[in-house]
């Protein structure tokens, strides 16, 4: 479960950067 937390956060940040 610890693997999904940072991975999901990174993915979220990537989406924010992409949409901006």
mmCIF file of the N, C-alpha and C atoms, coordinates in Angstrom:
data_MODEL
# 
_entry.id   MODEL 
# 
loop_
_atom_site.group_PDB 
_atom_site.id 
_atom_site.type_symbol 
_atom_site.label_atom_id 
_atom_site.label_alt_id 
_atom_site.label_comp_id 
_atom_site.label_asym_id 
_atom_site.label_entity_id 
_atom_site.label_seq_id 
_atom_site.pdbx_PDB_ins_code 
_atom_site.Cartn_x 
_atom_site.Cartn_y 
_atom_site.Cartn_z 
_atom_site.occupancy 
_atom_site.B_iso_or_equiv 
_atom_site.pdbx_formal_charge 
_atom_site.auth_seq_id 
_atom_site.auth_comp_id 
_atom_site.auth_asym_id 
_atom_site.auth_atom_id 
_atom_site.pdbx_PDB_model_num 
ATOM 1  N N  . UNK A 1 1  ? 0.843  -1.202 0.000   1.00 0.00 ? 1  UNK A N  1 
ATOM 2  C CA . UNK A 1 1  ? 0.000  0.000  0.000   1.00 0.00 ? 1  UNK A CA 1 
ATOM 3  C C  . UNK A 1 1  ? 0.885  1.262  0.000   1.00 0.00 ? 1  UNK A C  1 
ATOM 4  N N  . UNK A 1 2  ? 2.063  1.149  0.563   1.00 0.00 ? 2  UNK A N  1 
ATOM 5  C CA . UNK A 1 2  ? 2.955  2.305  0.620   1.00 0.00 ? 2  UNK A CA 1 
ATOM 6  C C  . UNK A 1 2  ? 3.432  2.723  -0.769  1.00 0.00 ? 2  UNK A C  1 
ATOM 7  N N  . UNK A 1 3  ? 3.398  1.752  -1.690  1.00 0.00 ? 3  UNK A N  1 
ATOM 8  C CA . UNK A 1 3  ? 3.858  2.058  -3.044  1.00 0.00 ? 3  UNK A CA 1 
ATOM 9  C C  . UNK A 1 3  ? 2.849  2.926  -3.790  1.00 0.00 ? 3  UNK A C  1 
ATOM 10 N N  . UNK A 1 4  ? 1.556  2.696  -3.522  1.00 0.00 ? 4  UNK A N  1 
ATOM 11 C CA . UNK A 1 4  ? 0.507  3.419  -4.237  1.00 0.00 ? 4  UNK A CA 1 
ATOM 12 C C  . UNK A 1 4  ? 0.408  4.882  -3.806  1.00 0.00 ? 4  UNK A C  1 
ATOM 13 N N  . UNK A 1 5  ? 0.723  5.163  -2.558  1.00 0.00 ? 5  UNK A N  1 
ATOM 14 C CA . UNK A 1 5  ? 0.598  6.535  -2.046  1.00 0.00 ? 5  UNK A CA 1 
ATOM 15 C C  . UNK A 1 5  ? 1.488  7.515  -2.812  1.00 0.00 ? 5  UNK A C  1 
ATOM 16 N N  . UNK A 1 6  ? 2.822  7.306  -2.859  1.00 0.00 ? 6  UNK A N  1 
ATOM 17 C CA . UNK A 1 6  ? 3.694  8.240  -3.589  1.00 0.00 ? 6  UNK A CA 1 
ATOM 18 C C  . UNK A 1 6  ? 3.442  8.199  -5.087  1.00 0.00 ? 6  UNK A C  1 
ATOM 19 N N  . UNK A 1 7  ? 3.097  7.018  -5.608  1.00 0.00 ? 7  UNK A N  1 
ATOM 20 C CA . UNK A 1 7  ? 2.837  6.878  -7.039  1.00 0.00 ? 7  UNK A CA 1 
ATOM 21 C C  . UNK A 1 7  ? 1.609  7.690  -7.433  1.00 0.00 ? 7  UNK A C  1 
ATOM 22 N N  . UNK A 1 8  ? 0.555  7.603  -6.627  1.00 0.00 ? 8  UNK A N  1 
ATOM 23 C CA . UNK A 1 8  ? -0.681 8.347  -6.907  1.00 0.00 ? 8  UNK A CA 1 
ATOM 24 C C  . UNK A 1 8  ? -0.437 9.851  -6.792  1.00 0.00 ? 8  UNK A C  1 
ATOM 25 N N  . UNK A 1 9  ? 0.355  10.247 -5.811  1.00 0.00 ? 9  UNK A N  1 
ATOM 26 C CA . UNK A 1 9  ? 0.656  11.666 -5.613  1.00 0.00 ? 9  UNK A CA 1 
ATOM 27 C C  . UNK A 1 9  ? 1.444  12.204 -6.806  1.00 0.00 ? 9  UNK A C  1 
ATOM 28 N N  . UNK A 1 10 ? 2.404  11.411 -7.289  1.00 0.00 ? 10 UNK A N  1 
ATOM 29 C CA . UNK A 1 10 ? 3.216  11.822 -8.433  1.00 0.00 ? 10 UNK A CA 1 
ATOM 30 C C  . UNK A 1 10 ? 2.330  11.943 -9.667  1.00 0.00 ? 10 UNK A C  1 
ATOM 31 N N  . UNK A 1 11 ? 1.429  10.989 -9.833  1.00 0.00 ? 11 UNK A N  1 
ATOM 32 C CA . UNK A 1 11 ? 0.537  10.992 -10.990 1.00 0.00 ? 11 UNK A CA 1 
ATOM 33 C C  . UNK A 1 11 ? -0.371 12.215 -10.939 1.00 0.00 ? 11 UNK A C  1 
ATOM 34 N N  . UNK A 1 12 ? -0.843 12.555 -9.744  1.00 0.00 ? 12 UNK A N  1 
ATOM 35 C CA . UNK A 1 12 ? -1.725 13.707 -9.580  1.00 0.00 ? 12 UNK A CA 1 
ATOM 36 C C  . UNK A 1 12 ? -0.976 14.988 -9.944  1.00 0.00 ? 12 UNK A C  1 
ATOM 37 N N  . UNK A 1 13 ? 0.259  15.107 -9.470  1.00 0.00 ? 13 UNK A N  1 
ATOM 38 C CA . UNK A 1 13 ? 1.060  16.285 -9.770  1.00 0.00 ? 13 UNK A CA 1 
ATOM 39 C C  . UNK A 1 13 ? 1.340  16.375 -11.260 1.00 0.00 ? 13 UNK A C  1 
ATOM 40 N N  . UNK A 1 14 ? 1.560  15.217 -11.891 1.00 0.00 ? 14 UNK A N  1 
ATOM 41 C CA . UNK A 1 14 ? 1.841  15.191 -13.326 1.00 0.00 ? 14 UNK A CA 1 
ATOM 42 C C  . UNK A 1 14 ? 0.620  15.676 -14.099 1.00 0.00 ? 14 UNK A C  1 
ATOM 43 N N  . UNK A 1 15 ? -0.567 15.257 -13.671 1.00 0.00 ? 15 UNK A N  1 
ATOM 44 C CA . UNK A 1 15 ? -1.803 15.679 -14.333 1.00 0.00 ? 15 UNK A CA 1 
ATOM 45 C C  . UNK A 1 15 ? -2.006 17.186 -14.177 1.00 0.00 ? 15 UNK A C  1 
ATOM 46 N N  . UNK A 1 16 ? -1.719 17.709 -13.000 1.00 0.00 ? 16 UNK A N  1 
ATOM 47 C CA . UNK A 1 16 ? -1.872 19.144 -12.748 1.00 0.00 ? 16 UNK A CA 1 
ATOM 48 C C  . UNK A 1 16 ? -0.937 19.933 -13.667 1.00 0.00 ? 16 UNK A C  1 
ATOM 49 N N  . UNK A 1 17 ? 0.311  19.463 -13.777 1.00 0.00 ? 17 UNK A N  1 
ATOM 50 C CA . UNK A 1 17 ? 1.293  20.141 -14.623 1.00 0.00 ? 17 UNK A CA 1 
ATOM 51 C C  . UNK A 1 17 ? 0.873  20.073 -16.080 1.00 0.00 ? 17 UNK A C  1 
ATOM 52 N N  . UNK A 1 18 ? 0.288  18.953 -16.472 1.00 0.00 ? 18 UNK A N  1 
ATOM 53 C CA . UNK A 1 18 ? -0.102 18.748 -17.866 1.00 0.00 ? 18 UNK A CA 1 
ATOM 54 C C  . UNK A 1 18 ? -1.292 19.625 -18.243 1.00 0.00 ? 18 UNK A C  1 
ATOM 55 N N  . UNK A 1 19 ? -2.247 19.738 -17.326 1.00 0.00 ? 19 UNK A N  1 
ATOM 56 C CA . UNK A 1 19 ? -3.450 20.520 -17.625 1.00 0.00 ? 19 UNK A CA 1 
ATOM 57 C C  . UNK A 1 19 ? -3.182 22.023 -17.576 1.00 0.00 ? 19 UNK A C  1 
ATOM 58 N N  . UNK A 1 20 ? -2.210 22.438 -16.790 1.00 0.00 ? 20 UNK A N  1 
ATOM 59 C CA . UNK A 1 20 ? -1.948 23.874 -16.664 1.00 0.00 ? 20 UNK A CA 1 
ATOM 60 C C  . UNK A 1 20 ? -1.299 24.450 -17.914 1.00 0.00 ? 20 UNK A C  1 
# 
